[in-house]
Amino acid sequence: MKDAALTTSSAPEPEDAGFEVLIDELDRIVGQLEAGELSLEQSLAAFERGVEVSGKASRILEAAEKRIELLTGTADAPQTRPLEP
């Protein structure tokens, strides 16, 4: 069984972390949970951290989307269309 310390992150706190760092941490957390080697308490702590990290990553994506809308002039009337290769 893994030590509880393995479920905590050495990465920066979500407030300071960039999107890529958050995604890497979320991937690591999912891997731990899928491995099935954590105790119930460790799994709950990892899941809680995953929810926190996921929320922060979502907020970063939303902010980026708003910036793109402002830069492209679609903030008042957002439009979606497929990207052209």
Phi and psi in radians as a Rosetta constraint file:
Dihedral C 1 N 2 CA 2 C 2 CIRCULARHARMONIC -1.378 0.35
Dihedral N 2 CA 2 C 2 N 3 CIRCULARHARMONIC 2.691 0.35
Dihedral C 2 N 3 CA 3 C 3 CIRCULARHARMONIC -1.264 0.35
Dihedral N 3 CA 3 C 3 N 4 CIRCULARHARMONIC 2.536 0.35
Dihedral C 3 N 4 CA 4 C 4 CIRCULARHARMONIC -1.037 0.35
Dihedral N 4 CA 4 C 4 N 5 CIRCULARHARMONIC -0.487 0.35
Dihedral C 4 N 5 CA 5 C 5 CIRCULARHARMONIC -1.116 0.35
Dihedral N 5 CA 5 C 5 N 6 CIRCULARHARMONIC -0.400 0.35
Dihedral C 5 N 6 CA 6 C 6 CIRCULARHARMONIC -1.226 0.35
Dihedral N 6 CA 6 C 6 N 7 CIRCULARHARMONIC -0.362 0.35
Dihedral C 6 N 7 CA 7 C 7 CIRCULARHARMONIC -1.468 0.35
Dihedral N 7 CA 7 C 7 N 8 CIRCULARHARMONIC -0.239 0.35
Dihedral C 7 N 8 CA 8 C 8 CIRCULARHARMONIC -1.546 0.35
Dihedral N 8 CA 8 C 8 N 9 CIRCULARHARMONIC 2.738 0.35
Dihedral C 8 N 9 CA 9 C 9 CIRCULARHARMONIC -1.748 0.35
Dihedral N 9 CA 9 C 9 N 10 CIRCULARHARMONIC 2.529 0.35
Dihedral C 9 N 10 CA 10 C 10 CIRCULARHARMONIC -1.676 0.35
Dihedral N 10 CA 10 C 10 N 11 CIRCULARHARMONIC 0.000 0.35
Dihedral C 10 N 11 CA 11 C 11 CIRCULARHARMONIC -1.287 0.35
Dihedral N 11 CA 11 C 11 N 12 CIRCULARHARMONIC 2.847 0.35
Dihedral C 11 N 12 CA 12 C 12 CIRCULARHARMONIC -1.037 0.35
Dihedral N 12 CA 12 C 12 N 13 CIRCULARHARMONIC 2.743 0.35
Dihedral C 12 N 13 CA 13 C 13 CIRCULARHARMONIC -1.071 0.35
Dihedral N 13 CA 13 C 13 N 14 CIRCULARHARMONIC 2.655 0.35
Dihedral C 13 N 14 CA 14 C 14 CIRCULARHARMONIC -0.940 0.35
Dihedral N 14 CA 14 C 14 N 15 CIRCULARHARMONIC -0.559 0.35
Dihedral C 14 N 15 CA 15 C 15 CIRCULARHARMONIC -1.124 0.35
Dihedral N 15 CA 15 C 15 N 16 CIRCULARHARMONIC -0.495 0.35
Dihedral C 15 N 16 CA 16 C 16 CIRCULARHARMONIC -1.773 0.35
Dihedral N 16 CA 16 C 16 N 17 CIRCULARHARMONIC -0.235 0.35
Dihedral C 16 N 17 CA 17 C 17 CIRCULARHARMONIC -1.461 0.35
Dihedral N 17 CA 17 C 17 N 18 CIRCULARHARMONIC 2.582 0.35
Dihedral C 17 N 18 CA 18 C 18 CIRCULARHARMONIC -1.464 0.35
Dihedral N 18 CA 18 C 18 N 19 CIRCULARHARMONIC 2.933 0.35
Dihedral C 18 N 19 CA 19 C 19 CIRCULARHARMONIC -0.989 0.35
Dihedral N 19 CA 19 C 19 N 20 CIRCULARHARMONIC -0.804 0.35
Dihedral C 19 N 20 CA 20 C 20 CIRCULARHARMONIC -1.104 0.35
Dihedral N 20 CA 20 C 20 N 21 CIRCULARHARMONIC -0.686 0.35
Dihedral C 20 N 21 CA 21 C 21 CIRCULARHARMONIC -1.100 0.35
Dihedral N 21 CA 21 C 21 N 22 CIRCULARHARMONIC -0.738 0.35
Dihedral C 21 N 22 CA 22 C 22 CIRCULARHARMONIC -1.125 0.35
Dihedral N 22 CA 22 C 22 N 23 CIRCULARHARMONIC -0.731 0.35
Dihedral C 22 N 23 CA 23 C 23 CIRCULARHARMONIC -1.135 0.35
Dihedral N 23 CA 23 C 23 N 24 CIRCULARHARMONIC -0.709 0.35
Dihedral C 23 N 24 CA 24 C 24 CIRCULARHARMONIC -1.076 0.35
Dihedral N 24 CA 24 C 24 N 25 CIRCULARHARMONIC -0.753 0.35
Dihedral C 24 N 25 CA 25 C 25 CIRCULARHARMONIC -1.142 0.35
Dihedral N 25 CA 25 C 25 N 26 CIRCULARHARMONIC -0.727 0.35
Dihedral C 25 N 26 CA 26 C 26 CIRCULARHARMONIC -1.100 0.35
Dihedral N 26 CA 26 C 26 N 27 CIRCULARHARMONIC -0.699 0.35
Dihedral C 26 N 27 CA 27 C 27 CIRCULARHARMONIC -1.086 0.35
Dihedral N 27 CA 27 C 27 N 28 CIRCULARHARMONIC -0.731 0.35
Dihedral C 27 N 28 CA 28 C 28 CIRCULARHARMONIC -1.115 0.35
Dihedral N 28 CA 28 C 28 N 29 CIRCULARHARMONIC -0.742 0.35
Dihedral C 28 N 29 CA 29 C 29 CIRCULARHARMONIC -1.104 0.35
Dihedral N 29 CA 29 C 29 N 30 CIRCULARHARMONIC -0.799 0.35
Dihedral C 29 N 30 CA 30 C 30 CIRCULARHARMONIC -1.052 0.35
Dihedral N 30 CA 30 C 30 N 31 CIRCULARHARMONIC -0.730 0.35
Dihedral C 30 N 31 CA 31 C 31 CIRCULARHARMONIC -1.044 0.35
Dihedral N 31 CA 31 C 31 N 32 CIRCULARHARMONIC -0.748 0.35
Dihedral C 31 N 32 CA 32 C 32 CIRCULARHARMONIC -1.088 0.35
Dihedral N 32 CA 32 C 32 N 33 CIRCULARHARMONIC -0.772 0.35
Dihedral C 32 N 33 CA 33 C 33 CIRCULARHARMONIC -1.164 0.35
Dihedral N 33 CA 33 C 33 N 34 CIRCULARHARMONIC -0.715 0.35
Dihedral C 33 N 34 CA 34 C 34 CIRCULARHARMONIC -1.189 0.35
Dihedral N 34 CA 34 C 34 N 35 CIRCULARHARMONIC -0.505 0.35
Dihedral C 34 N 35 CA 35 C 35 CIRCULARHARMONIC -1.141 0.35
Dihedral N 35 CA 35 C 35 N 36 CIRCULARHARMONIC -0.461 0.35
Dihedral C 35 N 36 CA 36 C 36 CIRCULARHARMONIC 1.242 0.35
Dihedral N 36 CA 36 C 36 N 37 CIRCULARHARMONIC 0.356 0.35
Dihedral C 36 N 37 CA 37 C 37 CIRCULARHARMONIC -1.765 0.35
Dihedral N 37 CA 37 C 37 N 38 CIRCULARHARMONIC 0.005 0.35
Dihedral C 37 N 38 CA 38 C 38 CIRCULARHARMONIC -1.582 0.35
Dihedral N 38 CA 38 C 38 N 39 CIRCULARHARMONIC 2.643 0.35
Dihedral C 38 N 39 CA 39 C 39 CIRCULARHARMONIC -1.243 0.35
Dihedral N 39 CA 39 C 39 N 40 CIRCULARHARMONIC 2.984 0.35
Dihedral C 39 N 40 CA 40 C 40 CIRCULARHARMONIC -1.031 0.35
Dihedral N 40 CA 40 C 40 N 41 CIRCULARHARMONIC -0.818 0.35
Dihedral C 40 N 41 CA 41 C 41 CIRCULARHARMONIC -1.103 0.35
Dihedral N 41 CA 41 C 41 N 42 CIRCULARHARMONIC -0.715 0.35
Dihedral C 41 N 42 CA 42 C 42 CIRCULARHARMONIC -1.144 0.35
Dihedral N 42 CA 42 C 42 N 43 CIRCULARHARMONIC -0.699 0.35
Dihedral C 42 N 43 CA 43 C 43 CIRCULARHARMONIC -1.110 0.35
Dihedral N 43 CA 43 C 43 N 44 CIRCULARHARMONIC -0.744 0.35
Dihedral C 43 N 44 CA 44 C 44 CIRCULARHARMONIC -1.115 0.35
Dihedral N 44 CA 44 C 44 N 45 CIRCULARHARMONIC -0.729 0.35
Dihedral C 44 N 45 CA 45 C 45 CIRCULARHARMONIC -1.121 0.35
Dihedral N 45 CA 45 C 45 N 46 CIRCULARHARMONIC -0.737 0.35
Dihedral C 45 N 46 CA 46 C 46 CIRCULARHARMONIC -1.142 0.35
Dihedral N 46 CA 46 C 46 N 47 CIRCULARHARMONIC -0.732 0.35
Dihedral C 46 N 47 CA 47 C 47 CIRCULARHARMONIC -1.105 0.35
Dihedral N 47 CA 47 C 47 N 48 CIRCULARHARMONIC -0.772 0.35
Dihedral C 47 N 48 CA 48 C 48 CIRCULARHARMONIC -1.036 0.35
Dihedral N 48 CA 48 C 48 N 49 CIRCULARHARMONIC -0.772 0.35
Dihedral C 48 N 49 CA 49 C 49 CIRCULARHARMONIC -1.119 0.35
Dihedral N 49 CA 49 C 49 N 50 CIRCULARHARMONIC -0.687 0.35
Dihedral C 49 N 50 CA 50 C 50 CIRCULARHARMONIC -1.076 0.35
Dihedral N 50 CA 50 C 50 N 51 CIRCULARHARMONIC -0.709 0.35
Dihedral C 50 N 51 CA 51 C 51 CIRCULARHARMONIC -1.115 0.35
Dihedral N 51 CA 51 C 51 N 52 CIRCULARHARMONIC -0.737 0.35
Dihedral C 51 N 52 CA 52 C 52 CIRCULARHARMONIC -1.084 0.35
Dihedral N 52 CA 52 C 52 N 53 CIRCULARHARMONIC -0.829 0.35
Dihedral C 52 N 53 CA 53 C 53 CIRCULARHARMONIC -1.144 0.35
Dihedral N 53 CA 53 C 53 N 54 CIRCULARHARMONIC -0.732 0.35
Dihedral C 53 N 54 CA 54 C 54 CIRCULARHARMONIC -1.078 0.35
Dihedral N 54 CA 54 C 54 N 55 CIRCULARHARMONIC -0.726 0.35
Dihedral C 54 N 55 CA 55 C 55 CIRCULARHARMONIC -1.100 0.35
Dihedral N 55 CA 55 C 55 N 56 CIRCULARHARMONIC -0.738 0.35
Dihedral C 55 N 56 CA 56 C 56 CIRCULARHARMONIC -1.127 0.35
Dihedral N 56 CA 56 C 56 N 57 CIRCULARHARMONIC -0.762 0.35
Dihedral C 56 N 57 CA 57 C 57 CIRCULARHARMONIC -1.082 0.35
Dihedral N 57 CA 57 C 57 N 58 CIRCULARHARMONIC -0.690 0.35
Dihedral C 57 N 58 CA 58 C 58 CIRCULARHARMONIC -1.108 0.35
Dihedral N 58 CA 58 C 58 N 59 CIRCULARHARMONIC -0.714 0.35
Dihedral C 58 N 59 CA 59 C 59 CIRCULARHARMONIC -1.130 0.35
Dihedral N 59 CA 59 C 59 N 60 CIRCULARHARMONIC -0.662 0.35
Dihedral C 59 N 60 CA 60 C 60 CIRCULARHARMONIC -1.121 0.35
Dihedral N 60 CA 60 C 60 N 61 CIRCULARHARMONIC -0.754 0.35
Dihedral C 60 N 61 CA 61 C 61 CIRCULARHARMONIC -1.103 0.35
Dihedral N 61 CA 61 C 61 N 62 CIRCULARHARMONIC -0.731 0.35
Dihedral C 61 N 62 CA 62 C 62 CIRCULARHARMONIC -1.091 0.35
Dihedral N 62 CA 62 C 62 N 63 CIRCULARHARMONIC -0.727 0.35
Dihedral C 62 N 63 CA 63 C 63 CIRCULARHARMONIC -1.123 0.35
Dihedral N 63 CA 63 C 63 N 64 CIRCULARHARMONIC -0.712 0.35
Dihedral C 63 N 64 CA 64 C 64 CIRCULARHARMONIC -1.109 0.35
Dihedral N 64 CA 64 C 64 N 65 CIRCULARHARMONIC -0.730 0.35
Dihedral C 64 N 65 CA 65 C 65 CIRCULARHARMONIC -1.078 0.35
Dihedral N 65 CA 65 C 65 N 66 CIRCULARHARMONIC -0.747 0.35
Dihedral C 65 N 66 CA 66 C 66 CIRCULARHARMONIC -1.108 0.35
Dihedral N 66 CA 66 C 66 N 67 CIRCULARHARMONIC -0.699 0.35
Dihedral C 66 N 67 CA 67 C 67 CIRCULARHARMONIC -1.096 0.35
Dihedral N 67 CA 67 C 67 N 68 CIRCULARHARMONIC -0.731 0.35
Dihedral C 67 N 68 CA 68 C 68 CIRCULARHARMONIC -1.123 0.35
Dihedral N 68 CA 68 C 68 N 69 CIRCULARHARMONIC -0.733 0.35
Dihedral C 68 N 69 CA 69 C 69 CIRCULARHARMONIC -1.064 0.35
Dihedral N 69 CA 69 C 69 N 70 CIRCULARHARMONIC -0.730 0.35
Dihedral C 69 N 70 CA 70 C 70 CIRCULARHARMONIC -1.139 0.35
Dihedral N 70 CA 70 C 70 N 71 CIRCULARHARMONIC -0.738 0.35
Dihedral C 70 N 71 CA 71 C 71 CIRCULARHARMONIC -1.191 0.35
Dihedral N 71 CA 71 C 71 N 72 CIRCULARHARMONIC -0.559 0.35
Dihedral C 71 N 72 CA 72 C 72 CIRCULARHARMONIC -1.675 0.35
Dihedral N 72 CA 72 C 72 N 73 CIRCULARHARMONIC -0.003 0.35
Dihedral C 72 N 73 CA 73 C 73 CIRCULARHARMONIC 1.329 0.35
Dihedral N 73 CA 73 C 73 N 74 CIRCULARHARMONIC 0.350 0.35
Dihedral C 73 N 74 CA 74 C 74 CIRCULARHARMONIC -1.860 0.35
Dihedral N 74 CA 74 C 74 N 75 CIRCULARHARMONIC 0.250 0.35
Dihedral C 74 N 75 CA 75 C 75 CIRCULARHARMONIC -1.097 0.35
Dihedral N 75 CA 75 C 75 N 76 CIRCULARHARMONIC -0.671 0.35
Dihedral C 75 N 76 CA 76 C 76 CIRCULARHARMONIC -1.425 0.35
Dihedral N 76 CA 76 C 76 N 77 CIRCULARHARMONIC -0.520 0.35
Dihedral C 76 N 77 CA 77 C 77 CIRCULARHARMONIC -2.414 0.35
Dihedral N 77 CA 77 C 77 N 78 CIRCULARHARMONIC 1.299 0.35
Dihedral C 77 N 78 CA 78 C 78 CIRCULARHARMONIC -1.005 0.35
Dihedral N 78 CA 78 C 78 N 79 CIRCULARHARMONIC 2.439 0.35
Dihedral C 78 N 79 CA 79 C 79 CIRCULARHARMONIC -2.189 0.35
Dihedral N 79 CA 79 C 79 N 80 CIRCULARHARMONIC 2.518 0.35
Dihedral C 79 N 80 CA 80 C 80 CIRCULARHARMONIC -2.062 0.35
Dihedral N 80 CA 80 C 80 N 81 CIRCULARHARMONIC 2.472 0.35
Dihedral C 80 N 81 CA 81 C 81 CIRCULARHARMONIC -2.717 0.35
Dihedral N 81 CA 81 C 81 N 82 CIRCULARHARMONIC 2.689 0.35
Dihedral C 81 N 82 CA 82 C 82 CIRCULARHARMONIC -1.092 0.35
Dihedral N 82 CA 82 C 82 N 83 CIRCULARHARMONIC 2.535 0.35
Dihedral C 82 N 83 CA 83 C 83 CIRCULARHARMONIC -1.271 0.35
Dihedral N 83 CA 83 C 83 N 84 CIRCULARHARMONIC 2.440 0.35
Dihedral C 83 N 84 CA 84 C 84 CIRCULARHARMONIC -1.626 0.35
Dihedral N 84 CA 84 C 84 N 85 CIRCULARHARMONIC 2.341 0.35
